[in-house]
Amino acid sequence: MVRVTTQVLEAHVIGEGDWIAATEICRICHIDLEAVQELAELGLVTPRQGSGEWQLPAAALVRLRTVSRLMRDLGVNVSGAVLAVELLERIRELERRSGRSGDH
């Protein structure tokens, strides 16, 4: 007897102007809520109070995934991860301005 299992997946397109619940961001980025709160205190992300919980802009996903990887893979603390992300963004901006972003 052949058994067939069907799994239904659901996807949502997220735009940069969208806001996502903090708990969902934590799940997506593999980061805990306390770290996100500390990142907000340090100014890396700017949450807003949604319907019962914090929400973060979808544009923060890239930053938070980078922070998560720095903390998890390299053992960098929250403050160090913020500094690294800000420096990486500054480098990208300078490369973009100089027209060298595709020359890697």
The first five atom37 places (N, CA, C, CB, O) and aatype in JSON, in Angstrom:
{
  "aatype": [12, 19, 1, 19, 16, 16, 5, 19, 10, 6, 0, 8, 19, 9, 7, 6, 7, 3, 17, 9, 0, 0, 16, 6, 9, 4, 1, 9, 4, 8, 9, 3, 10, 6, 0, 19, 5, 6, 10, 0, 6, 10, 7, 10, 19, 16, 14, 1, 5, 7, 15, 7, 6, 17, 5, 10, 14, 0, 0, 0, 10, 19, 1, 10, 1, 16, 19, 15, 1, 10, 12, 1, 3, 10, 7, 19, 2, 19, 15, 7, 0, 19, 10, 0, 19, 6, 10, 10, 6, 1, 9, 1, 6, 10, 6, 1, 1, 15, 7, 1, 15, 7, 3, 8],
  "atom_mask": [
    [1, 1, 1, 1, 1],
    [1, 1, 1, 1, 1],
    [1, 1, 1, 1, 1],
    [1, 1, 1, 1, 1],
    [1, 1, 1, 1, 1],
    [1, 1, 1, 1, 1],
    [1, 1, 1, 1, 1],
    [1, 1, 1, 1, 1],
    [1, 1, 1, 1, 1],
    [1, 1, 1, 1, 1],
    [1, 1, 1, 1, 1],
    [1, 1, 1, 1, 1],
    [1, 1, 1, 1, 1],
    [1, 1, 1, 1, 1],
    [1, 1, 1, 0, 1],
    [1, 1, 1, 1, 1],
    [1, 1, 1, 0, 1],
    [1, 1, 1, 1, 1],
    [1, 1, 1, 1, 1],
    [1, 1, 1, 1, 1],
    [1, 1, 1, 1, 1],
    [1, 1, 1, 1, 1],
    [1, 1, 1, 1, 1],
    [1, 1, 1, 1, 1],
    [1, 1, 1, 1, 1],
    [1, 1, 1, 1, 1],
    [1, 1, 1, 1, 1],
    [1, 1, 1, 1, 1],
    [1, 1, 1, 1, 1],
    [1, 1, 1, 1, 1],
    [1, 1, 1, 1, 1],
    [1, 1, 1, 1, 1],
    [1, 1, 1, 1, 1],
    [1, 1, 1, 1, 1],
    [1, 1, 1, 1, 1],
    [1, 1, 1, 1, 1],
    [1, 1, 1, 1, 1],
    [1, 1, 1, 1, 1],
    [1, 1, 1, 1, 1],
    [1, 1, 1, 1, 1],
    [1, 1, 1, 1, 1],
    [1, 1, 1, 1, 1],
    [1, 1, 1, 0, 1],
    [1, 1, 1, 1, 1],
    [1, 1, 1, 1, 1],
    [1, 1, 1, 1, 1],
    [1, 1, 1, 1, 1],
    [1, 1, 1, 1, 1],
    [1, 1, 1, 1, 1],
    [1, 1, 1, 0, 1],
    [1, 1, 1, 1, 1],
    [1, 1, 1, 0, 1],
    [1, 1, 1, 1, 1],
    [1, 1, 1, 1, 1],
    [1, 1, 1, 1, 1],
    [1, 1, 1, 1, 1],
    [1, 1, 1, 1, 1],
    [1, 1, 1, 1, 1],
    [1, 1, 1, 1, 1],
    [1, 1, 1, 1, 1],
    [1, 1, 1, 1, 1],
    [1, 1, 1, 1, 1],
    [1, 1, 1, 1, 1],
    [1, 1, 1, 1, 1],
    [1, 1, 1, 1, 1],
    [1, 1, 1, 1, 1],
    [1, 1, 1, 1, 1],
    [1, 1, 1, 1, 1],
    [1, 1, 1, 1, 1],
    [1, 1, 1, 1, 1],
    [1, 1, 1, 1, 1],
    [1, 1, 1, 1, 1],
    [1, 1, 1, 1, 1],
    [1, 1, 1, 1, 1],
    [1, 1, 1, 0, 1],
    [1, 1, 1, 1, 1],
    [1, 1, 1, 1, 1],
    [1, 1, 1, 1, 1],
    [1, 1, 1, 1, 1],
    [1, 1, 1, 0, 1],
    [1, 1, 1, 1, 1],
    [1, 1, 1, 1, 1],
    [1, 1, 1, 1, 1],
    [1, 1, 1, 1, 1],
    [1, 1, 1, 1, 1],
    [1, 1, 1, 1, 1],
    [1, 1, 1, 1, 1],
    [1, 1, 1, 1, 1],
    [1, 1, 1, 1, 1],
    [1, 1, 1, 1, 1],
    [1, 1, 1, 1, 1],
    [1, 1, 1, 1, 1],
    [1, 1, 1, 1, 1],
    [1, 1, 1, 1, 1],
    [1, 1, 1, 1, 1],
    [1, 1, 1, 1, 1],
    [1, 1, 1, 1, 1],
    [1, 1, 1, 1, 1],
    [1, 1, 1, 0, 1],
    [1, 1, 1, 1, 1],
    [1, 1, 1, 1, 1],
    [1, 1, 1, 0, 1],
    [1, 1, 1, 1, 1],
    [1, 1, 1, 1, 1]
  ],
  "atom_positions": [
    [[0.84, -1.18, 0.0], [0.0, 0.0, 0.0], [0.89, 1.24, 0.0], [-0.96, 0.0, 1.22], [1.84, 1.34, 0.78]],
    [[0.57, 2.17, -0.87], [1.32, 3.42, -0.97], [0.57, 4.48, -0.18], [1.49, 3.85, -2.47], [-0.63, 4.67, -0.33]],
    [[1.31, 5.16, 0.65], [0.72, 6.22, 1.46], [1.23, 7.56, 0.93], [1.07, 6.04, 2.98], [2.43, 7.77, 0.82]],
    [[0.32, 8.45, 0.62], [0.66, 9.76, 0.09], [0.34, 10.8, 1.15], [-0.11, 10.05, -1.24], [-0.76, 10.84, 1.7]],
    [[1.32, 11.64, 1.43], [1.13, 12.71, 2.4], [1.22, 14.03, 1.66], [2.18, 12.64, 3.55], [2.14, 14.26, 0.87]],
    [[0.28, 14.89, 1.92], [0.26, 16.2, 1.3], [0.47, 17.25, 2.38], [-1.06, 16.44, 0.53], [-0.18, 17.23, 3.43]],
    [[1.37, 18.16, 2.1], [1.63, 19.25, 3.03], [1.31, 20.55, 2.32], [3.1, 19.23, 3.55], [1.78, 20.78, 1.2]],
    [[0.53, 21.39, 2.96], [0.17, 22.68, 2.38], [1.04, 23.75, 3.02], [-1.35, 22.99, 2.57], [1.06, 23.9, 4.24]],
    [[1.73, 24.49, 2.19], [2.55, 25.6, 2.66], [1.89, 26.91, 2.29], [3.98, 25.52, 2.07], [1.23, 27.02, 1.25]],
    [[2.06, 27.88, 3.13], [1.48, 29.19, 2.87], [2.6, 30.21, 2.91], [0.38, 29.54, 3.9], [3.45, 30.18, 3.79]],
    [[2.59, 31.11, 1.96], [3.63, 32.14, 1.89], [2.97, 33.51, 1.76], [4.59, 31.88, 0.7], [1.88, 33.65, 1.2]],
    [[3.64, 34.49, 2.28], [3.18, 35.87, 2.18], [4.34, 36.71, 1.65], [2.67, 36.41, 3.56], [5.47, 36.59, 2.12]],
    [[4.07, 37.54, 0.7], [5.08, 38.45, 0.2], [5.18, 39.61, 1.18], [4.75, 38.95, -1.25], [4.17, 40.21, 1.55]],
    [[6.38, 39.91, 1.58], [6.61, 40.97, 2.56], [7.31, 42.12, 1.86], [7.44, 40.46, 3.78], [8.34, 41.93, 1.21]],
    [[6.75, 43.3, 1.99], [7.38, 44.5, 1.44], [8.13, 45.23, 2.52], [0.0, 0.0, 0.0], [7.91, 45.02, 3.71]],
    [[9.03, 46.1, 2.1], [9.84, 46.84, 3.09], [9.0, 47.72, 4.0], [10.87, 47.68, 2.37], [9.44, 48.06, 5.1]],
    [[7.82, 48.11, 3.56], [6.96, 48.96, 4.38], [6.09, 48.19, 5.35], [0.0, 0.0, 0.0], [5.36, 48.79, 6.14]],
    [[6.15, 46.86, 5.3], [5.33, 46.03, 6.18], [5.93, 45.93, 7.58], [5.16, 44.62, 5.58], [7.13, 46.15, 7.77]],
    [[5.08, 45.61, 8.53], [5.51, 45.41, 9.91], [5.22, 43.96, 10.28], [4.79, 46.4, 10.88], [4.2, 43.4, 9.89]],
    [[6.12, 43.35, 11.04], [6.01, 41.94, 11.41], [6.09, 41.84, 12.93], [7.14, 41.09, 10.73], [6.85, 42.55, 13.58]],
    [[5.28, 40.94, 13.49], [5.29, 40.72, 14.94], [6.68, 40.3, 15.39], [4.24, 39.65, 15.35], [7.36, 39.53, 14.72]],
    [[7.09, 40.82, 16.53], [8.43, 40.55, 17.05], [8.67, 39.05, 17.24], [8.64, 41.27, 18.37], [9.77, 38.57, 16.98]],
    [[7.66, 38.32, 17.69], [7.83, 36.88, 17.87], [8.08, 36.18, 16.54], [6.61, 36.28, 18.56], [8.85, 35.21, 16.49]],
    [[7.45, 36.64, 15.49], [7.66, 36.07, 14.16], [9.06, 36.41, 13.65], [6.59, 36.58, 13.17], [9.74, 35.56, 13.06]],
    [[9.49, 37.63, 13.88], [10.86, 38.04, 13.51], [11.87, 37.15, 14.23], [11.1, 39.54, 13.84], [12.85, 36.7, 13.63]],
    [[11.64, 36.92, 15.5], [12.56, 36.08, 16.28], [12.63, 34.68, 15.69], [12.11, 36.01, 17.76], [13.71, 34.09, 15.61]],
    [[11.5, 34.14, 15.27], [11.48, 32.8, 14.68], [12.22, 32.79, 13.35], [10.03, 32.33, 14.49], [13.02, 31.89, 13.09]],
    [[11.96, 33.78, 12.52], [12.58, 33.85, 11.19], [14.08, 34.03, 11.3], [11.96, 34.99, 10.37], [14.85, 33.4, 10.57]],
    [[14.51, 34.89, 12.21], [15.93, 35.26, 12.31], [16.72, 34.4, 13.3], [16.04, 36.7, 12.71], [17.93, 34.56, 13.43]],
    [[16.04, 33.5, 14.0], [16.7, 32.65, 15.0], [17.41, 33.51, 16.05], [17.71, 31.71, 14.32], [18.6, 33.34, 16.32]],
    [[16.64, 34.41, 16.62], [17.17, 35.31, 17.64], [16.13, 35.42, 18.75], [17.52, 36.73, 17.04], [14.93, 35.35, 18.47]],
    [[16.56, 35.6, 19.99], [15.58, 35.67, 21.06], [15.08, 37.1, 21.27], [16.17, 35.12, 22.36], [15.72, 38.07, 20.88]],
    [[13.91, 37.18, 21.9], [13.24, 38.48, 22.07], [14.07, 39.43, 22.93], [11.87, 38.28, 22.71], [14.06, 40.64, 22.69]],
    [[14.78, 38.9, 23.91], [15.61, 39.76, 24.76], [16.7, 40.45, 23.93], [16.25, 38.94, 25.9], [17.0, 41.62, 24.15]],
    [[17.27, 39.73, 22.98], [18.29, 40.32, 22.11], [17.66, 41.4, 21.23], [18.95, 39.24, 21.22], [18.27, 42.45, 21.01]],
    [[16.47, 41.16, 20.74], [15.78, 42.17, 19.92], [15.5, 43.42, 20.75], [14.46, 41.6, 19.33], [15.66, 44.53, 20.26]],
    [[15.1, 43.23, 21.99], [14.86, 44.37, 22.87], [16.14, 45.16, 23.1], [14.28, 43.9, 24.21], [16.13, 46.39, 23.1]],
    [[17.25, 44.45, 23.29], [18.54, 45.13, 23.48], [18.96, 45.86, 22.2], [19.63, 44.11, 23.9], [19.5, 46.96, 22.26]],
    [[18.7, 45.24, 21.05], [19.01, 45.89, 19.77], [18.18, 47.16, 19.6], [18.74, 44.92, 18.59], [18.67, 48.15, 19.05]],
    [[16.95, 47.14, 20.08], [16.11, 48.34, 20.02], [16.69, 49.42, 20.94], [14.66, 48.01, 20.43], [16.72, 50.6, 20.57]],
    [[17.14, 49.03, 22.12], [17.75, 49.99, 23.05], [19.0, 50.62, 22.46], [18.08, 49.32, 24.37], [19.3, 51.78, 22.72]],
    [[19.74, 49.84, 21.68], [20.98, 50.33, 21.05], [20.71, 51.08, 19.75], [21.92, 49.17, 20.78], [21.63, 51.64, 19.16]],
    [[19.45, 51.11, 19.31], [19.08, 51.89, 18.14], [19.22, 51.19, 16.8], [0.0, 0.0, 0.0], [19.08, 51.83, 15.76]],
    [[19.49, 49.87, 16.8], [19.64, 49.16, 15.53], [18.29, 48.93, 14.86], [20.34, 47.82, 15.75], [18.19, 48.96, 13.63]],
    [[17.25, 48.7, 15.65], [15.89, 48.53, 15.12], [14.95, 49.45, 15.89], [15.42, 47.04, 15.23], [15.21, 49.8, 17.04]],
    [[13.88, 49.83, 15.23], [12.9, 50.7, 15.86], [11.54, 50.01, 15.84], [12.83, 52.08, 15.14], [10.83, 50.06, 14.84]],
    [[11.19, 49.36, 16.96], [9.9, 48.67, 17.0], [8.75, 49.64, 17.26], [9.92, 47.58, 18.07], [8.96, 50.78, 17.66]],
    [[7.56, 49.15, 17.04], [6.36, 49.88, 17.43], [5.46, 48.9, 18.17], [5.62, 50.52, 16.19], [5.57, 47.68, 18.0]],
    [[4.59, 49.44, 18.99], [3.66, 48.59, 19.72], [2.49, 48.27, 18.8], [3.17, 49.28, 21.02], [1.77, 49.16, 18.36]],
    [[2.31, 47.0, 18.52], [1.2, 46.55, 17.68], [0.04, 46.12, 18.54], [0.0, 0.0, 0.0], [-0.11, 46.58, 19.67]],
    [[-0.76, 45.25, 18.02], [-1.91, 44.74, 18.77], [-1.44, 43.72, 19.81], [-2.96, 44.11, 17.81], [-1.49, 42.52, 19.58]],
    [[-0.99, 44.23, 20.94], [-0.58, 43.37, 22.04], [0.9, 43.01, 22.08], [0.0, 0.0, 0.0], [1.37, 42.54, 23.11]],
    [[1.64, 43.22, 21.0], [3.06, 42.91, 21.04], [3.83, 43.85, 20.11], [3.31, 41.45, 20.64], [3.25, 44.53, 19.26]],
    [[5.13, 43.86, 20.3], [6.0, 44.67, 19.45], [5.91, 44.21, 18.01], [7.44, 44.6, 19.94], [5.69, 43.04, 17.71]],
    [[6.09, 45.16, 17.13], [6.23, 44.87, 15.71], [7.5, 45.55, 15.22], [4.97, 45.34, 14.88], [7.9, 46.6, 15.73]],
    [[8.12, 44.94, 14.23], [9.34, 45.49, 13.65], [9.15, 45.64, 12.16], [10.57, 44.6, 13.97], [8.43, 44.85, 11.54]],
    [[9.79, 46.65, 11.57], [9.66, 46.81, 10.12], [10.32, 45.64, 9.39], [10.28, 48.14, 9.66], [11.36, 45.14, 9.81]],
    [[9.7, 45.23, 8.3], [10.25, 44.13, 7.5], [11.66, 44.45, 7.02], [9.34, 43.82, 6.3], [12.48, 43.55, 6.82]],
    [[11.93, 45.73, 6.82], [13.27, 46.15, 6.37], [14.35, 45.77, 7.38], [13.29, 47.67, 6.14], [15.53, 45.71, 7.02]],
    [[13.98, 45.5, 8.63], [14.95, 45.13, 9.67], [15.37, 43.66, 9.57], [14.36, 45.4, 11.05], [16.31, 43.24, 10.25]],
    [[14.7, 42.87, 8.73], [15.01, 41.44, 8.64], [16.47, 41.18, 8.28], [14.12, 40.78, 7.61], [17.11, 40.33, 8.89]],
    [[16.99, 41.9, 7.31], [18.37, 41.69, 6.88], [19.33, 41.99, 8.03], [18.71, 42.57, 5.66], [20.26, 41.21, 8.3]],
    [[19.11, 43.09, 8.7], [19.97, 43.46, 9.84], [19.91, 42.41, 10.94], [19.56, 44.83, 10.4], [20.94, 42.01, 11.48]],
    [[18.7, 41.96, 11.26], [18.54, 41.01, 12.35], [19.1, 39.63, 12.01], [17.09, 40.89, 12.71], [19.63, 38.95, 12.89]],
    [[19.0, 39.22, 10.77], [19.6, 37.94, 10.36], [21.12, 38.02, 10.46], [19.17, 37.57, 8.91], [21.77, 37.07, 10.88]],
    [[21.68, 39.16, 10.07], [23.13, 39.35, 10.18], [23.56, 39.32, 11.64], [23.57, 40.68, 9.51], [24.53, 38.66, 12.0]],
    [[22.84, 40.04, 12.48], [23.14, 40.05, 13.92], [23.06, 38.64, 14.48], [22.16, 40.98, 14.68], [23.94, 38.21, 15.23]],
    [[22.02, 37.92, 14.12], [21.84, 36.56, 14.61], [23.01, 35.67, 14.22], [20.54, 35.98, 14.06], [23.51, 34.91, 15.05]],
    [[23.46, 35.76, 12.98], [24.59, 34.95, 12.53], [25.88, 35.33, 13.27], [24.79, 35.1, 11.02], [26.65, 34.46, 13.66]],
    [[26.1, 36.62, 13.45], [27.29, 37.07, 14.17], [27.31, 36.53, 15.59], [27.37, 38.6, 14.18], [28.34, 36.08, 16.09]],
    [[26.15, 36.6, 16.25], [26.06, 36.14, 17.63], [26.17, 34.62, 17.73], [24.75, 36.62, 18.25], [26.9, 34.09, 18.57]],
    [[25.45, 33.93, 16.87], [25.41, 32.46, 16.94], [26.7, 31.83, 16.42], [24.22, 31.94, 16.14], [27.28, 30.96, 17.08]],
    [[27.15, 32.25, 15.26], [28.28, 31.58, 14.61], [29.64, 32.05, 15.12], [28.21, 31.81, 13.12], [30.59, 31.27, 15.19]],
    [[29.73, 33.32, 15.48], [31.03, 33.88, 15.89], [31.12, 34.21, 17.37], [31.32, 35.11, 15.09], [32.19, 34.58, 17.86]],
    [[30.01, 34.1, 18.09], [30.02, 34.38, 19.52], [30.13, 35.85, 19.86], [0.0, 0.0, 0.0], [30.53, 36.21, 20.96]],
    [[29.77, 36.72, 18.92], [29.82, 38.16, 19.14], [28.66, 38.55, 20.05], [29.76, 38.95, 17.78], [27.56, 38.03, 19.91]],
    [[28.91, 39.48, 20.99], [27.82, 39.93, 21.85], [26.95, 40.94, 21.09], [28.37, 40.56, 23.16], [27.29, 41.34, 19.98]],
    [[25.85, 41.34, 21.69], [24.88, 42.22, 21.02], [25.52, 43.54, 20.6], [23.69, 42.49, 21.93], [25.33, 43.98, 19.47]],
    [[26.27, 44.16, 21.5], [26.9, 45.45, 21.17], [27.89, 45.3, 20.02], [27.61, 46.04, 22.4], [27.95, 46.15, 19.13]],
    [[28.67, 44.23, 20.03], [29.62, 43.98, 18.96], [28.92, 43.72, 17.63], [0.0, 0.0, 0.0], [29.4, 44.15, 16.58]],
    [[27.8, 43.01, 17.68], [27.04, 42.72, 16.47], [26.47, 44.01, 15.88], [25.91, 41.73, 16.76], [26.46, 44.18, 14.66]],
    [[25.99, 44.91, 16.73], [25.47, 46.19, 16.25], [26.57, 46.97, 15.56], [24.87, 47.01, 17.42], [26.37, 47.51, 14.47]],
    [[27.73, 47.04, 16.18], [28.86, 47.75, 15.59], [29.24, 47.14, 14.24], [30.07, 47.74, 16.54], [29.46, 47.86, 13.28]],
    [[29.32, 45.82, 14.18], [29.68, 45.14, 12.93], [28.66, 45.42, 11.83], [29.81, 43.63, 13.16], [29.04, 45.69, 10.69]],
    [[27.38, 45.35, 12.15], [26.33, 45.61, 11.15], [26.42, 47.04, 10.65], [24.93, 45.33, 11.74], [26.33, 47.29, 9.45]],
    [[26.6, 47.97, 11.56], [26.71, 49.38, 11.14], [27.92, 49.6, 10.25], [26.79, 50.3, 12.37], [27.84, 50.33, 9.26]],
    [[29.04, 48.97, 10.58], [30.25, 49.1, 9.75], [30.06, 48.44, 8.38], [31.46, 48.49, 10.46], [30.47, 49.0, 7.36]],
    [[29.44, 47.27, 8.35], [29.17, 46.6, 7.07], [28.27, 47.45, 6.18], [28.52, 45.23, 7.31], [28.49, 47.56, 4.98]],
    [[27.24, 48.05, 6.79], [26.34, 48.91, 6.02], [27.07, 50.14, 5.5], [25.14, 49.34, 6.87], [26.83, 50.59, 4.38]],
    [[27.95, 50.68, 6.32], [28.74, 51.85, 5.89], [29.65, 51.49, 4.73], [29.57, 52.41, 7.06], [29.78, 52.25, 3.77]],
    [[30.29, 50.33, 4.8], [31.16, 49.87, 3.71], [30.35, 49.71, 2.43], [31.84, 48.53, 4.08], [30.78, 50.15, 1.36]],
    [[29.18, 49.07, 2.53], [28.33, 48.89, 1.34], [27.93, 50.25, 0.74], [27.06, 48.09, 1.7], [27.93, 50.41, -0.48]],
    [[27.61, 51.19, 1.59], [27.22, 52.52, 1.11], [28.39, 53.2, 0.4], [26.73, 53.4, 2.29], [28.21, 53.8, -0.66]],
    [[29.58, 53.1, 0.97], [30.76, 53.7, 0.33], [31.08, 53.01, -0.99], [31.97, 53.61, 1.27], [31.45, 53.68, -1.96]],
    [[30.94, 51.69, -1.04], [31.16, 50.96, -2.29], [30.12, 51.37, -3.35], [31.09, 49.45, -2.05], [30.45, 51.55, -4.52]],
    [[28.89, 51.51, -2.91], [27.83, 51.93, -3.83], [28.13, 53.31, -4.4], [26.46, 51.93, -3.12], [27.98, 53.55, -5.6]],
    [[28.53, 54.2, -3.53], [28.85, 55.57, -3.97], [30.02, 55.61, -4.95], [29.16, 56.45, -2.77], [30.03, 56.41, -5.88]],
    [[30.98, 54.74, -4.72], [32.15, 54.74, -5.59], [31.94, 53.9, -6.85], [33.35, 54.23, -4.83], [32.79, 53.88, -7.74]],
    [[30.79, 53.2, -6.91], [30.49, 52.39, -8.09], [31.21, 51.07, -8.11], [0.0, 0.0, 0.0], [31.29, 50.44, -9.17]],
    [[31.73, 50.63, -6.97], [32.51, 49.4, -6.92], [31.75, 48.23, -6.33], [33.75, 49.62, -6.13], [32.35, 47.18, -6.1]],
    [[30.46, 48.36, -6.08], [29.72, 47.3, -5.37], [29.7, 45.99, -6.13], [28.3, 47.74, -5.1], [29.56, 44.94, -5.51]],
    [[29.84, 46.0, -7.46], [29.83, 44.76, -8.22], [31.2, 44.25, -8.57], [0.0, 0.0, 0.0], [31.31, 43.29, -9.33]],
    [[32.27, 44.85, -8.05], [33.63, 44.49, -8.43], [34.26, 43.46, -7.49], [34.49, 45.72, -8.47], [35.49, 43.37, -7.44]],
    [[33.49, 42.69, -6.77], [34.08, 41.74, -5.82], [34.56, 40.51, -6.49], [33.11, 41.37, -4.76], [35.08, 39.61, -5.84]]
  ]
}
